Amino acid sequence: MAKKALSYIFITFLALTLGACGSSSGGGDNNGNSGNTPPIGDLSGTWQVTGTESSPIPACDGVPINVIATIVQSGSNLTANGDDGSVLSGTISGNTVSMSGTYPEDGGTTVVSSLTATVAADCNSFSGSDVWSWSDGVFSCSGTSVFNAVRLTGTGCGVTIPSAPQNIQATSADSQVTVSWNTVSGATSYNIYWNTIGGVSTSNNQITNATSPYVHTSLTNGAAYYYVVTAVNAAGESVLSNEVSATPQVPVGPPSAPQNVQVSSGNSQLTISWNVVSGATSYNIYWNITGGVATSDNQITGTTSPYNHTSLTNGTAYYYVVTAVNSNGESVLSSEVSATPNASGNSGVLDTTFGTTGMVTTDLGGDDIGRAVAVDSANKIIVAGEFISGGSGDFALVRYNTDGTLDSTFGVSGKVITDLGADDRGRAAVIDSNGKIVIGGDSLVTASDFAVARYNNNGMLDTTFSGNGFVTTDFNNTAEPAMDVTIDLNGKIVAAGFAHNGTNYDFAVVRYNSDGSLDTSFNTNGMVTTDLGGDDRISGVATYPNGNVIVVGRSGSASDYDVAIVRYNNDGTIDTSFGTNGVIIIDLGGTDDRAREITFDSSGKIVIVGRSNGAGSNDFVAMRFNNDGSPDTTFGTNGVVITDIGGSDRGRAVVIDSSDRIIVLGTSNSQGGDDFAVIRYNIDGSLDTTFDTNGIAYIDFGGDDRGIDIVLDSNGMIIVGGRSDTGSGYDFAAARLLP
């Protein structure tokens, strides 16, 4: 009852709120409301209302609100038709909505009273609260609700021209002036007008769509520049701000630190490069074989970019910072970079200091399928997955020392097998800030449920997690595997996969507190499912610093899958600012287009990899998106790169290196049988031809091999893992490549 009652209530609220943005004619109200302030605009259109019911009665408490309503407004009166069949009416005054109503629902009567809402100035959102009750003569329920709404269709209203920007400042530097100002309420952009004489007006030089602070470059030192700023929105442009001026000058102090410092590897040497710094006459390089380089470390003076650092030890990581120098002194340190020289002179070759050939396999005594890789703070490598014996699986982990030998301090001789009490599959691994190892997957209790286990550094289950070291979560007693797991900045564990809805699968996400309990601030019960209209399955998950969650996978049917991406707010609701109402569906031209994993580059752009059979057989796919979900057109073709390496090629996992190059692991049979395949892309999506052979490296363990996960260690070494078929069964497989 409560959920439906709440839906009706919020449709009512939506109607009122929409009314608040009614038409703003200058005449009196022709609908019997002449004593009210005219509505601020027309709210006609469709709206999505979300929120939560609160009630002292447990059965009615915590019910989520999610209603779509169509609003029709006439003067200060309006009607709202909800997607659940309700029809409500209300009135507004200015931007304030007030409403009450009584209507039949679920065999009883719902009464809404004291409903108030406030509409935003642009009439594209509102928020409010109400008091409600329901009774069928036998059972009664009452409580309050809070809600928010966003416009889905229709036009904004009530927008006025913004005021002029305040606190305008102009700061000079070498050949440039930085102009800044305070944010103006209601402004969507800003224009700067400038000249080399005072009295600037809109007829002078114009810079549109500026943001504060704005750096005006390529100016003449010693010449004065004058500026005014205006604020802009849909209603128009503000009056001019106060005028300010500044005069660029040759710097009288040390230059700024070098930017875009990069380092590339060669045989016993590294090449360091950086951008030219205005006013600098020379540069110093500081270096060491440990991170945190300072001016007290090794110094190379009087250098220019690029600089070749020779006579280095192959296989050892080197760390660098650069400073700019002139007669006034030395700049602060640049950002630190690192690289490892290697004998081949090219990156992407196997690191023969790992194992004997750069590769290791481990037999746990059954069919052993490695599915995830992680690296701890000591650069020890964990491969996790599934140990299968007698037709039933268990969580399985191995840990390798940096030389590829099994770490005897972990589990039993470097191996851990955990029976959660059913048929269990480990599918993902991550290490938390305390060095504890978190494994996600599924456990077949009554049906396949989400399963998460946490291990101490020695391989023992961490009993502070859910009391016994693991937790299982059931959505609806059907097949529900967790395909990926991550940890957000608050230490909360996010597992993502899919759950059956009775017909097909939906996206499914669970967030746990650090003790293993469900995080009830996430969709009220820690769990959320999303139906995209087809067979929907998550493969990868990532989190933002603010707690938002983004997931990727596929949606469609067995005959035609497309890439699917969804972003959730920190509270588990869909983030409607992303893509189209929080969702992106991409058809890459194939019948089996899949996103497998997601990560972010250093600028926060979204990087997704997977596969597509649009050209007939499967090919690697890499995609990059801006934060709002729009394609990053500086990458590949409209944000997409599809790479055919000559066979059935399936991209599976991704990592970003310190230069924002994209490294993708997958599987390809282009060399005969299935082998690990690793591709490295430059920032623009082109193949990095310095990486092994024309940007592609193959790893053949000697059998049917599947590359499934990839990470970087603190030296930038590329760690890949998966499984290899030895002929008598599967074994865990791992390899390390030079960066």
N, C-alpha and C positions, 0 to 999 in steps of 0.2 A: 504493500500500500504506500509506504512512505516515499519510495522513489517516484512513483507516478504522481503522488500528491505534490511532491516538490517540483516535478516538471511543470505541472499546471501553475503553481505559484510563480515560477520564474518566467513563464510565458506572460503571466499577468504583469509582472514587474517590467518585463521587456516592453510590453505595450506602453506602460506608463513612461518609461524612460524615453522610448522613441517619441512619445508625445512631447517630451520636454524639448525636443528639437524641432518643434512644429514651425510652420511658416511665420516669418516675421514681417507681416505687412504693417504699414504705418497706421491703418485704420483700426476701428474698434472691433471687438470680437463679435462675429455674427452668429455664434453658437451658444449663446447664453452664458458666456464667461467674461463679460465686459469688465468685471472687477479684477481680473487676473492680469499679470504681466504677459504680454504676447510670447508665444514660444520662440526660441532662439533660431529655429530653422525647421526644415522638413526632414523627419527621421524615417520616411517611408523607405522600405527595403527589407532585406532579410538580415537577421542578427543571430549570433550564437551566444547563449547565456550559460555561464558555468559558475558553480559555487558549491556550498555545503549546507545541509540542514543540521541543526543542533536540537536535541530534545532530551529531557530527563528520562524519557522512556527508552531503554536500550534498543528495542526493536525499530525505533524511529530515528535513532541518532546516527549521525555521520553519513547520511545518504548523499551521494554526489548529485550535483545538478548539471544537466547537459541538455539544453533545449534549443531548437531552431524555430524562430518565429518570423512570420511575414507581417510587417506593419503597414497599415494604410492610414494616413493622417489627413484630417480635414479641419483646418483652423487649429483650435486647441483640443479637439476631440480626436480620438484614434481608436482603431480596432486592431487586435492582434490575433492571427490565426496560427496556432501552434502545430508542429509536426506530429503531435499526438492527438489532434482533432479538437482541441479546445479553442473557443472563441471568446475573447475578453475585450473590455473597453475601459478607457480611463481618460483622465484629463491631465494637463500640465500647466505650469505657470513659470515662464522664464526657462531656467534650466533645472527646475525642481519638479519631481514627479511625486504625486501622492495617489494612493489607490486602496480600495478595499473591494471585496467581492465574495460572493457565495455561489458555489456551483456543485453539482453532483459529481461523485467520483468513486469508482470501485464499490458501488452499493451503499455508499454513505454520502456525507456532505462535507466539503472543505470550505472553511471560512478563512479568508485572508484579511488581516486588519493591520493598520499602522505601517503600510508599505510606503517607504520613501526611497528615492533614488536621485542621484545627481549626475547630470550629463556633462561630458567634457566639452570644452569650448568649440571643438571641431565637429561635435556630434557624431564621432566615430567610436565612442566608447562610453560606458557608464558603470556606476557601482551603487549598491544600496543594500537595504535590509528590510525584513518584514517579520510580522508575528502571524502564526498560522495555527489552525487546529483542524482535526478531522474526527468524525464519529459516524458509526453505523448503527448506534443505539445499543450496541453490546461492547464494542471496544472503542476507546478514545485515544487520540494521540495529539500532542501539541508541542510547539517549540518555536524557534526562530530560524531565520535563514540569512546568510550573507551571500552576495553574488557579484559577478562582474560580467560585462558583455562587450563584444566587439562587433562592428558592422561587417557583414559579408558582402552585401550589395547595396546600391544606392549611393548618393553623393553626400559629402560632408556639409555642415551648415554652421551658421553662427560664427564664422571666422572673421575677425576684424584685422585691419592692417596693423602690423606690430609697431611698437614704439621704437625710437632710434636707439642703437647700441650705446651703452655707457662705458665709462672707464677705458676709453681708447688710449692705447699706448703704442709708441714707435721706438724701437731699439735698434741702433746701428751696429754693423759689423763690417768686415772687409767685403766690399762690393755688394752689400745686401742690407735690407732693413726688415725687421720682424714687426708686424702689426698685430696687436691683440686687442680683445674686447670681451666684455661680459656677455654671457648667453642672454638672448631676449626671449621671453615667454611667447610661444606661438609662432616663432620664426622657423622656417624650414631651410633657409639658406641666407647667405650674406653676399653683398656686393661691395667691392672696394673701388673708390674713385681716387685718382692721384694725378699730380702734376709736379713740375719743378718750380712752380711759383704758387704763392698762397692764393686763397679764395677758390678752392676746388669746388666744382659743381658736377652735376651728372653729365655735362657735355664734355668732360675731360676723359682721360684714359680710364678704362673700366676693367676690373677683374671680377668675373662672375663666379658664383658657387664657391666662394672662399670659406674656409673654416679657421677658427682662432686656435692657436696663433698661425698667421700666414707669413711665409718667408718670401719676400720680394727680392729676387736675385738679379745678377748681371747688371748692377747699377754702377754709376761712376763715383769713385771715391772723391770726397771733397765737395760734391754737389748736394744741395738740400732737396729733399723730397717731401711733399705734403700729401696728407691722406685724410679722407673721410670714409665712413662705413655706413651702409644701410642694411636693415633687416627686411627679409622678403618672406611672404607666404602666399597662399592662393588668393588672398584678398588684395594683394598689391605690395608696394615697396614703402618702407618708412621714410620719414624725413631724414635729412643728413645728420650724422653725429657731429660732435665737436671736431674741429680740425686739429691734427697733430703733425709734427714734422720730425725728421731725423736726417743726419748726414753721414753716409758710409765713410769709413776711414780705414787706412791700412792698419792692421792690428799693432798695438803697442805692447802686447804680451805674447806669451808662447802660443804656437798654433794649436788648433784642435787635434784630437786624437784621430789617427787614420781609421777609415771605415772600409767595410767589405774586405777584411783580411781573409785570405784563403791560403790553403797549403795543399799541394799535390805531391804524391809519392813517386819515387824512381828507385833505381838500383843504387843503394848506399847514399842516397841524397833525397832532399826534399826541396821543393820550390815554393817560396812564400811570396805572395803578391798582395797589393792593397791599392786603394784609390789615392790619387794625388791630393794633398792637403794644401789649400790656399795659404800662401805665406811661408810654407816650410822650405828650408834650404837643404835639408838632409833628413835621414831617418835612422833610428836605432832599433835593432832587434834584440830582444831578450828571450832566452830559451832555457829549458831544462827537460829532464826525462820524467819529471813528475808534474802534475798540474799545479795551478796556483802560482804561475810565474810572476816574479817581481823584479825590480831594477837591481836587486842584489844578486840575481842569478847571472848566468853566462851572457855576455854582451857582444854584439856585432855592431860597430859604429859606422857612420857615414855610408849607409847603404841606399840603394834605389830599388824600385819595384820593376820587375820581379827579381828576387834574390835566390840564388841556388846555394843551399847549405849542403856541403859535400862531406865525404869521409865519415859517414854515419853508419851505425850498426843495423843491418837488416833485421826486421822483426821486433825492434824496440820502438816504442812510441815516443815522439818528441813533441813538446808543447812550446808555443810561441806567443809573444805579444810584440806589438810594434809601437814606437813613439815617433812623433814628428818634431823637428828641431828647427829653430831659427835663432837670430842674434838675441832674441828676448828670452830664450830658454827652451825647455823641453815640454811637450804635451803630456797629458795623462796617458795611461796605458790604453791600448786598443782592447777589443774583445780577444779572449784567448782562443787559439785554434790548435789542433793537433793532427798528426798523421804518422804513419809507420812506413819507413822505406822497406822495399822488398827486392829480392834478387832478380825478379823478372822485369823489373822496371815498369810493370803494369799491375794495377789492382785487380782483384777478382780471382786470383789464383789461389789454390789450396795452400794453407799455412802448414808446412810440414813439421812444425814444432808441436802440432796437435795430433796425438796418435802417432802413427808412423808415416802416413801419407796426407795428413790433414783431415782424415775421416776416422770415425769409430762406429762400431755397431755393438749392441749389447743384447745377449740372450737372457731373458728372465725365466726361461724354462717352459714357456708356452708359446702361443701366438701373441706377440708383443707389438702393439701398434702405438708408436709415438705420435702424438698429436699437438704438442705444445712445447715451447722452449722459453726459458727465462734465464737471466744472468744475475747473480747476487753481487753485493758490493765488493767481494774479493775476486770477481770475474770467474767464479765457479759456475758451471753450466748445468742447469736442471732441464731434463727432458721428461715430460709427463705424458701419460696416455692410459692405455688399457692393457692389462694382462689377462689373456683368455686361456682357460683350462677347463676341460670337461664341459664345454659349451657355455660357460658362464664367465663374465668378465669382472675384474676388480680394478680400482684405481691403482696406478703404478707410476713410480718415479725413480729416476736414477740421477746421481749427481757426479759430474766429472771435475777433476782438478784442471787447472789451466793447461796441463800438458796432455790432457785427454785420458788419463788414468782414472779409474773409479775412485771416488773419495770415500775412504774407509771410515771416516768420522760420521758418515750419513747412513742411517738405517743399518742394514746388514750388508757389509762390504759394498756400500754405495748404492744399495737398492732398497726400495720400499714398496710393498704390495699391501693394499688396504681393502678389506672386504667390508662394504657398508651394509651387508646383510641381504644383498640381492644381486642381480646382474647389473654391474656398475661400469660406467665408461667415463674416464677422464678425458676432457676435450680442450681445456684451456688452462693456462697457468699465469700467475702474476705474483710478484713479491711485494709485500707491504713495507711501510717505512721502518718497521722493526725487524726486517729481515725474515719474517715468517712467510711461508709459501702457501698461496691460496690456489686450490685446484677447483675448477668448475666442470660440471658434466651432468650425468643423469644416473639415477638408480631405479631399477625396476622393482618397486615395492608391490603395489597392486597394479599399477601401470608405471610407465617411465615418468619419474618426477625430476624436477630440478634438484641437483645435488651439489653442495659446496663443502669442501674440507679444507682445514687449515693445519699446517704442520709447523712445528718448531724447527730451528736451524739444524737440529740433529736428526730430523726425519720422523720424530715422534708426533703423533696427533696432539694438537694444542687443545687441552681440555678446558681452557678458558673460553673457547669458541663453542657455544651452544651446549656446554656441559660434557660433551664427548668428542669434540673435535670436528664434527660434521653436522650438516643440517640438510634435510630434504623438504621440498615445497611442492605441494600438489595444487594445481589450478582446478581441475574438474575430473580427476580420476581417469584421465586418458593419457596418451603418449605426449610427454612434455620434456624434451631434452634442453638443457642449457648448452648453447653452442660456443659462448664466449663469456669471459669474465674480466672485469677491471675494477680498480679501486679509485675513488675520487679523492679530492684534496682533503676531505674531512674524514678519510679513513673508512668510508662506507663502501661496501662491496656491491657491485652491480653485476648481476648475471642476466644474460639475454638469450633467448631461443625462440621456441614456438610451442603453442598449446592447441589441442584439438577442440573445436567448438561444436562437435557433433556431425559436421558436414565436411569441413576441411580445417586447415591450420590457420591460426592468427599469430601475429607478432606477440611475444610475451616477454616482459621485463620484471625482474624482482630486485628490490634494493634491501640489503641487510645492514643493520648496525654492526659495529666492529665486534660485538659479542655474539653475533650470529642470529639475533632476533630480527624479525621483520621491522623495517623502518616505516612506521605508520604515518610519517609526514609525506610519504610518497604514495599518492592515490589512496590515502586513508588506511590502507591495509598492507602497504609495501609491495603490491602486485598490480600490474596493469597489462591488459591485452588490447590489441588494436587490429580490427578487421579492415583490410584494404580492399575487400571485395572479391578476393580469390583465395588461392592456396598461398598463404603468406608465411615466410620462414626467415628468421633472423640468422645471420652468420657471424656478424661482428658488432662490437659495441665500443664506444668511447665516451668520456665525460669531459665537461668543460670546468674551468675553475669555479664557476658560480653554481655548480651542481647539476646543470642541465645534462641530459643524456641524449646521445644520437646513436641510432642503430641502422644497420644496413643488411640487406638480404635480397630476397626475390619475392615477386608476387605474380600470380597468374594461374596457370594450370600446367599439367604435364606436357601439353602440346604447345604452350607458348608462355614462357616465363620472362619477366622484365625485371630490371634492377629496381629496387625499392629502398627508399631512405625515409626515416621518420625522426623528428626531433621532439623531445619532451622537455617541459620545464622542470625545475627542481622539485615541484610538488607532484609530478607525474602526469599533469595535463599536457595536451598537445601544444607545442609552441607554434602558434599560428603565424608568427612573423617569418617563419622558415618555409621556403618553397611555396606551395599552394595549400594554405591551411595546415601547415606542418608536415606535409608529405611531398615527396618527389618520386615520380615513376618515370623510368627512362627505358625506352625501347631502342636498343643498339642495332636492331635490324635482324636479330637472330630469333630462333624459337627457344633458346635456352641462354638468356642473358642473366648473369648472376653477379652480385657484389658479395665478396667473401670477407674483406677486412677493411677497417677504417682507422685513420690516424690524422694528425695535424702537422703542418710544417711550422717553422719558427714564427711565421706571420699570422698563424691561426687559420690558414686556409685548410679546407677539408680535402683529404686525399683518400680515395677509395680504389681498391683493386678487385679484380675478379676475372670473368671470362665471358666470351660471346661466341656463338657459332654462326654469326651473320654471314661469314664468307664460306660456309659449308662445314668446315671442321672448327674445333674450338681454338680460340686465340686469346692471348693475354690482353687484359684491359686495365688501363690506369685512367682515373678521372680526378680532376681537381675542381673544387667549388669555392666560391666566396662564402663568407660567413652567413649570408642571407639565403644561401642555397642556389644562387645563380651560377652558371658555368663560368669558370675562370678562363676567359678567352685568350690569355697569354700562354696557356698550356695546350699543346697539340692543336686539334681542330675543334673549336668551340668547347674546350675543356676536356676533350677525350682523346686518348691514344690507344689504338688497337694494334697489337704486334703479333704477326704470324712468324714463328721461328721454324716453320717447316713441317709441323706435324699436328697432333692433337695437343694443344698447349693450354694448360689450365692454371691461371694465376690464383694464388691462394692466400698469400700474406704479404705485408708491406712494412717497411721501416724507413725513416727519413734520417739521412746523415747530417753532419754538422754544416755542410754546404747546401742543405735543402735538396740534395739529390734524392730521388725516389728509387728505392731498391725493392724489387718484387721477387718473391719466391713462388715457385709453382712446380708443375710437372710437365714434361714434354717427352714424346716418343720420336722426336725428329732425328735422334741418333740411333734409332733401332728400338730397343725396349724403353719402358718408362724410366726416366732419370730425373733427378732434381734439376731445375733450371732456374737461374738467377739473372735478372735483367736490371741494369741501372740506367735511369733516365736523368738527363740534365733538367734544370729548372724549367726550361721551355717545352719539355716532353720529348726532345730528341734523344736518341740512344747515345750514352756516354761511351764513345769508342776507346777511351783509356781503360775501360773495365774489361779485363780478359780479352775475348775475341769480339771486337765490334760491339761491345756492350752487353754480351751474353756469356754466361759461364754455365757449363754443364757439370754435374757431379754424378758419377756412375759408381754405385757401391757393388755392382756385379750381379744384381738381380732386378726384380721388378720394384722400383724405388718410387716413393711418393714424398715430395717436399711439401711440408704442411705449415711450418712456422719459422719466423725469422726475427732475430734481435741483434742489437749491437752491444759489445762490451764497452767498458770505459776507455779503451784504447781505439775504439772505432772498428775493431775486428768484427766481421760479419759472421754470425752464428746461425746455422740453419739446422732444422731437425725434421724428422718424420719417421718413416719406416722403410725397411728393405726386406724383400723376400729372398731368403737364402736358399730356397729350394725345399727346405724341410719345415718352413714356417716363417712368420714375420719376426724381425728383430727391431729394436729401437735403433735409429741411425742419426748421427750428428756429424757436422763438418764445420770447419772454420776457414774463412777466406780472408785474404789480406785486403785492407780497405783501399 
